Amino acid sequence: MIKYILHIAGFLALILAVGLILFYTSNTIDPLYALDKERIDSLLANRNEIEAISVGHSGNRALDFETLGLKGFHLWKGGTDFFETKFVIEIVVPLLPNLEVIFIPISPFGAFHDNSDVRSRADLRNRYYIIYEKLSHDKLINNDYRNYLLAKLAPLVRGDHWRGVYTNLGMKIKKVFSDSKKLRSPQVDKYGRLLNNKNLILDAHDLNWGIVHIDLANQVIARNPYINEDVKIVLKEIVKYCDERKIKLIFYSPPAHIKYLNTVKNIDRNDYFVRGNKFFEENFRNFGIEYYNFSYYPEISENQDYYLDENHLNDLGAKVFSKMLLERLEFDGPE
């Protein structure tokens, strides 16, 4: 019996040792979300100067803080839902003593969006636990224990199937035996933004974002028919949290390209786009919050030079839109 127990203990010890070695290798050779962690370090280094932040999804590509005349910082990540947005706000706001404004982009499909309800997007939820690990104090996103635990295992069960580790290790070995220099990885600028002036529309790349957003809404509603109510609650909590701290919230919808709008119009059988717009307009009105809806704005929407792809502005488009948004904000005046 004792021999049997010792065999089991030895086997478990071996598994633990292998796990620890793999965990160390993963975090050393190719740490998950290293660039985002660098962004957090930059945020903390400039915490006393930051007046505004952008949180939420990639609609925030539309913001250019220099044009807005703000000392701002980008904390958005593509595909972020409102539950994750609340998570970021509650972690970051206490760290920024001079924060005055928070920008949150609105997509009509956000009314039907929860990454925890789409298995293929679990990594989008997990990344927040990893990126904010040293700041979050084990805070959960909407009581999502499942993805919290998966995030803890993420260095072992990597979403890229260890491709990043193999690639980086190969480059390190190659560097030892040659004088070749590793290509410099992209860095965040002083605003926490990755510069990207490409134009995928002109390059004939069709990403079909409209199809993606409709499919995601279908998947979420299949698992949670009451997602609208959940989104309403979390929005109300965000508004209350910021109101108590005298922080101005700016909810806005950046202009989508006409190609995106036409795609949605042709295939949106459940009218998610129309229903989502109505949902946000009604709720922001009830909250007493101004909502700047530029979903379709001909000056921008019909000019493909301003777009990274059919759903995101490039740097040039961000400057044009930010000037337009600033004029609207100045017209409305302070709260």
C-alpha positions as CSV (number, residue, x, y, z in Angstrom):
1,M,0.0,0.0,0.0
2,I,2.8,2.4,1.0
3,K,4.6,1.5,-2.3
4,Y,1.5,2.3,-4.2
5,I,1.1,5.7,-2.5
6,L,4.7,6.5,-3.2
7,H,4.3,5.7,-6.9
8,I,1.3,8.1,-7.0
9,A,3.1,10.8,-5.1
10,G,6.1,10.4,-7.4
11,F,3.9,10.6,-10.5
12,L,2.1,13.7,-9.2
13,A,5.4,15.4,-8.3
14,L,6.7,14.7,-11.9
15,I,3.5,16.2,-13.4
16,L,3.9,19.3,-11.1
17,A,7.6,19.7,-12.0
18,V,6.9,19.5,-15.8
19,G,4.0,21.9,-15.3
20,L,6.2,24.4,-13.5
21,I,9.0,24.1,-16.1
22,L,6.5,24.7,-19.0
23,F,4.9,27.6,-17.0
24,Y,8.3,29.2,-16.6
25,T,9.3,28.6,-20.2
26,S,6.1,30.1,-21.5
27,N,6.4,33.3,-19.3
28,T,10.1,33.7,-20.1
29,I,10.4,33.0,-23.8
30,D,7.1,34.5,-25.0
31,P,5.0,36.1,-22.1
32,L,1.3,36.3,-23.0
33,Y,0.2,39.9,-23.8
34,A,3.6,41.3,-23.2
35,L,2.8,44.4,-25.3
36,D,-0.3,45.1,-23.2
37,K,1.6,44.7,-20.0
38,E,4.1,47.2,-21.4
39,R,1.1,49.5,-22.0
40,I,0.0,49.2,-18.3
41,D,3.6,50.0,-17.2
42,S,3.5,53.1,-19.4
43,L,0.1,54.0,-17.9
44,L,1.5,53.8,-14.4
45,A,4.6,55.8,-15.3
46,N,2.4,58.6,-16.6
47,R,-0.5,58.3,-14.1
48,N,-0.3,61.8,-12.8
49,E,-0.5,63.4,-16.2
50,I,-3.4,61.5,-17.7
51,E,-6.6,63.4,-18.1
52,A,-8.6,61.0,-20.3
53,I,-8.6,57.3,-21.2
54,S,-10.3,55.2,-23.9
55,V,-11.7,51.8,-22.8
56,G,-13.8,49.3,-24.5
57,H,-13.4,47.8,-28.0
58,S,-11.5,48.8,-31.2
59,G,-14.0,51.5,-32.1
60,N,-11.5,53.7,-30.1
61,R,-9.2,53.6,-33.1
62,A,-11.3,56.7,-34.0
63,L,-9.8,58.8,-31.3
64,D,-6.8,61.0,-31.6
65,F,-6.0,62.6,-28.2
66,E,-3.7,65.2,-29.7
67,T,-6.6,66.5,-31.9
68,L,-8.9,66.4,-28.9
69,G,-6.4,68.5,-26.9
70,L,-6.3,65.9,-24.1
71,K,-3.5,64.1,-22.3
72,G,-5.1,60.8,-22.9
73,F,-4.2,57.2,-22.9
74,H,-5.6,54.2,-24.9
75,L,-6.6,51.1,-22.9
76,W,-9.0,49.6,-25.4
77,K,-8.7,46.1,-26.8
78,G,-10.5,44.7,-29.8
79,G,-13.6,42.7,-29.1
80,T,-14.1,44.0,-25.6
81,D,-17.6,43.8,-24.1
82,F,-19.2,46.1,-21.5
83,F,-18.5,43.7,-18.6
84,E,-14.8,43.8,-19.4
85,T,-15.0,47.6,-19.8
86,K,-16.4,47.9,-16.3
87,F,-13.6,45.7,-15.0
88,V,-11.0,48.0,-16.5
89,I,-12.6,51.2,-15.3
90,E,-12.8,50.0,-11.7
91,I,-9.2,48.9,-11.7
92,V,-7.7,51.9,-13.4
93,V,-9.7,54.9,-12.2
94,P,-8.3,54.8,-8.6
95,L,-4.8,54.9,-10.0
96,L,-5.3,58.1,-12.0
97,P,-5.6,61.1,-9.7
98,N,-6.2,63.6,-12.5
99,L,-8.6,61.6,-14.7
100,E,-11.5,63.7,-16.0
101,V,-12.9,61.9,-19.0
102,I,-13.5,58.4,-20.1
103,F,-14.3,57.6,-23.8
104,I,-16.4,54.4,-24.5
105,P,-17.2,53.4,-28.1
106,I,-20.7,52.1,-28.9
107,S,-21.5,49.5,-31.5
108,P,-25.2,48.6,-31.9
109,F,-24.2,45.0,-31.6
110,G,-22.8,45.7,-28.2
111,A,-26.3,45.4,-26.9
112,F,-26.0,41.7,-27.7
113,H,-22.4,41.1,-26.7
114,D,-20.8,39.0,-23.9
115,N,-17.6,37.2,-24.6
116,S,-18.2,34.7,-21.8
117,D,-21.2,33.3,-23.9
118,V,-19.1,32.6,-27.0
119,R,-16.6,29.7,-26.5
120,S,-14.5,30.8,-29.4
121,R,-13.9,34.2,-27.8
122,A,-13.0,32.9,-24.3
123,D,-9.5,34.1,-24.9
124,L,-10.8,37.7,-25.2
125,R,-12.1,37.4,-21.6
126,N,-9.1,35.6,-20.3
127,R,-6.6,38.2,-21.5
128,Y,-8.0,40.8,-19.1
129,Y,-7.1,38.6,-16.1
130,I,-3.6,38.2,-17.5
131,I,-3.0,41.8,-18.5
132,Y,-4.2,43.3,-15.2
133,E,-3.0,40.5,-13.1
134,K,-0.7,42.7,-10.9
135,L,-3.4,45.3,-10.5
136,S,-6.7,43.4,-10.3
137,H,-6.3,41.7,-6.9
138,D,-8.2,38.7,-8.3
139,K,-11.2,40.7,-9.3
140,L,-13.8,38.8,-11.3
141,I,-15.6,39.9,-14.4
142,N,-19.3,39.4,-13.9
143,N,-18.7,36.5,-11.6
144,D,-17.1,34.6,-14.5
145,Y,-15.2,31.9,-12.5
146,R,-14.7,29.6,-15.5
147,N,-12.6,32.0,-17.5
148,Y,-10.8,33.3,-14.4
149,L,-9.5,29.8,-13.8
150,L,-8.7,29.3,-17.5
151,A,-6.7,32.5,-17.4
152,K,-4.6,31.1,-14.6
153,L,-3.8,28.1,-16.8
154,A,-3.3,30.2,-19.9
155,P,0.5,30.1,-19.9
156,L,0.2,26.3,-20.2
157,V,-2.9,26.0,-22.3
158,R,-1.9,28.8,-24.7
159,G,-4.3,30.1,-27.3
160,D,-1.6,30.1,-29.9
161,H,-0.8,26.4,-29.2
162,W,2.8,27.5,-28.1
163,R,3.5,28.9,-31.6
164,G,4.9,32.1,-30.0
165,V,7.3,30.1,-27.8
166,Y,8.6,28.0,-30.7
167,T,9.1,31.1,-32.9
168,N,10.8,33.2,-30.2
169,L,13.0,30.4,-29.1
170,G,14.1,29.7,-32.7
171,M,14.9,33.4,-33.2
172,K,17.0,33.4,-29.9
173,I,18.9,30.3,-31.1
174,K,19.5,31.8,-34.5
175,K,20.8,35.0,-32.9
176,V,23.4,33.0,-31.0
177,F,24.8,31.5,-34.1
178,S,24.6,34.6,-36.4
179,D,24.9,38.4,-36.2
180,S,21.3,38.8,-37.4
181,K,19.2,41.2,-35.3
182,K,15.7,40.4,-34.2
183,L,13.1,42.4,-35.9
184,R,11.9,45.1,-33.5
185,S,8.4,44.3,-32.2
186,P,5.8,47.1,-32.4
187,Q,5.8,49.4,-29.5
188,V,3.0,51.4,-28.0
189,D,3.3,55.2,-28.4
190,K,3.0,57.7,-25.6
191,Y,-0.8,57.5,-25.8
192,G,-0.8,53.7,-25.4
193,R,-1.7,53.3,-29.1
194,L,-0.3,51.1,-31.8
195,L,0.0,53.2,-34.9
196,N,-1.6,51.7,-37.9
197,N,-2.0,53.7,-41.1
198,K,-2.8,50.8,-43.4
199,N,-5.9,50.9,-45.6
200,L,-7.2,47.3,-46.0
201,I,-10.2,48.5,-48.1
202,L,-7.8,49.9,-50.7
203,D,-5.7,46.8,-50.5
204,A,-8.9,44.8,-51.4
205,H,-8.9,42.9,-48.1
206,D,-12.5,42.0,-47.1
207,L,-12.8,41.3,-43.4
208,N,-16.7,41.1,-43.4
209,W,-17.1,42.6,-39.9
210,G,-20.8,42.9,-40.4
211,I,-21.1,39.1,-40.8
212,V,-18.9,38.6,-37.8
213,H,-21.0,40.9,-35.5
214,I,-24.3,39.3,-36.6
215,D,-23.0,35.8,-36.0
216,L,-21.7,36.7,-32.5
217,A,-25.1,38.3,-31.6
218,N,-26.8,35.1,-32.7
219,Q,-24.5,33.0,-30.5
220,V,-24.9,35.1,-27.4
221,I,-28.7,35.3,-27.6
222,A,-28.8,31.5,-28.1
223,R,-27.1,31.1,-24.7
224,N,-28.6,34.2,-23.0
225,P,-31.9,35.6,-24.3
226,Y,-31.8,38.3,-21.6
227,I,-28.4,39.7,-22.6
228,N,-30.1,43.2,-23.2
229,E,-31.0,43.3,-19.5
230,D,-27.5,42.3,-18.4
231,V,-26.0,45.0,-20.6
232,K,-28.4,47.6,-19.3
233,I,-27.4,46.7,-15.7
234,V,-23.7,46.9,-16.4
235,L,-24.0,50.2,-18.2
236,K,-26.0,51.7,-15.3
237,E,-23.2,50.5,-13.0
238,I,-20.5,52.2,-15.1
239,V,-22.5,55.4,-15.2
240,K,-23.1,55.4,-11.4
241,Y,-19.4,54.6,-10.7
242,C,-18.1,57.5,-12.8
243,D,-20.8,59.9,-11.6
244,E,-19.9,59.3,-8.0
245,R,-16.2,60.2,-8.9
246,K,-17.1,63.2,-11.0
247,I,-15.7,61.7,-14.2
248,K,-17.3,62.6,-17.5
249,L,-18.4,59.7,-19.7
250,I,-18.4,60.1,-23.4
251,F,-20.3,57.4,-25.2
252,Y,-19.9,57.6,-29.0
253,S,-20.3,55.6,-32.1
254,P,-17.6,56.3,-34.7
255,P,-18.5,56.3,-38.4
256,A,-18.6,52.9,-40.1
257,H,-17.8,52.6,-43.8
258,I,-20.7,52.5,-46.1
259,K,-19.6,49.0,-47.1
260,Y,-20.1,47.8,-43.6
261,L,-23.5,49.5,-43.3
262,N,-24.7,48.0,-46.6
263,T,-23.6,44.5,-45.6
264,V,-25.5,44.8,-42.3
265,K,-28.6,46.1,-44.0
266,N,-28.6,43.2,-46.4
267,I,-28.1,40.3,-44.0
268,D,-29.3,41.6,-40.6
269,R,-32.4,39.5,-40.5
270,N,-33.0,40.1,-36.7
271,D,-32.5,43.8,-37.0
272,Y,-29.7,43.8,-34.4
273,F,-28.3,47.1,-35.7
274,V,-31.6,49.0,-35.5
275,R,-32.6,47.4,-32.2
276,G,-29.1,48.0,-30.7
277,N,-29.2,51.7,-31.8
278,K,-32.6,52.1,-30.2
279,F,-31.5,50.3,-27.0
280,F,-28.6,52.6,-26.5
281,E,-30.4,55.8,-27.4
282,E,-33.2,55.0,-24.9
283,N,-31.0,53.9,-22.1
284,F,-28.6,56.8,-22.3
285,R,-31.5,59.2,-22.4
286,N,-32.9,57.5,-19.3
287,F,-29.5,57.8,-17.6
288,G,-29.3,61.5,-18.5
289,I,-26.1,60.8,-20.6
290,E,-25.4,62.4,-23.9
291,Y,-24.8,59.8,-26.7
292,Y,-22.8,60.9,-29.7
293,N,-24.0,58.7,-32.5
294,F,-22.0,59.1,-35.7
295,S,-22.6,55.6,-37.0
296,Y,-23.2,57.0,-40.5
297,Y,-21.6,60.3,-41.3
298,P,-21.3,60.8,-45.1
299,E,-18.2,63.0,-45.0
300,I,-16.3,60.1,-43.4
301,S,-18.4,56.9,-44.1
302,E,-18.2,57.4,-47.8
303,N,-14.5,58.2,-48.0
304,Q,-12.4,55.0,-47.9
305,D,-9.2,56.9,-47.5
306,Y,-10.1,57.3,-43.8
307,Y,-10.4,53.6,-43.0
308,L,-8.2,50.8,-41.8
309,D,-11.0,48.4,-42.8
310,E,-14.8,48.7,-43.2
311,N,-15.4,49.0,-39.5
312,H,-12.3,50.9,-38.2
313,L,-10.8,54.3,-38.9
314,N,-7.1,54.6,-39.6
315,D,-4.9,57.3,-38.2
316,L,-5.9,59.9,-40.8
317,G,-9.6,59.1,-40.2
318,A,-9.1,59.3,-36.5
319,K,-7.8,62.9,-36.8
320,V,-10.7,63.9,-39.0
321,F,-13.3,62.3,-36.7
322,S,-11.7,63.6,-33.5
323,K,-11.9,67.1,-34.8
324,M,-15.6,66.6,-35.6
325,L,-16.2,65.1,-32.2
326,L,-14.4,67.9,-30.5
327,E,-16.6,70.5,-32.2
328,R,-19.7,68.6,-31.1
329,L,-18.4,68.4,-27.5
330,E,-17.6,72.1,-27.4
331,F,-21.0,72.9,-28.8
332,D,-22.7,70.9,-26.1
333,G,-20.6,72.6,-23.5
334,P,-19.6,71.3,-20.1
335,E,-22.0,69.2,-18.0
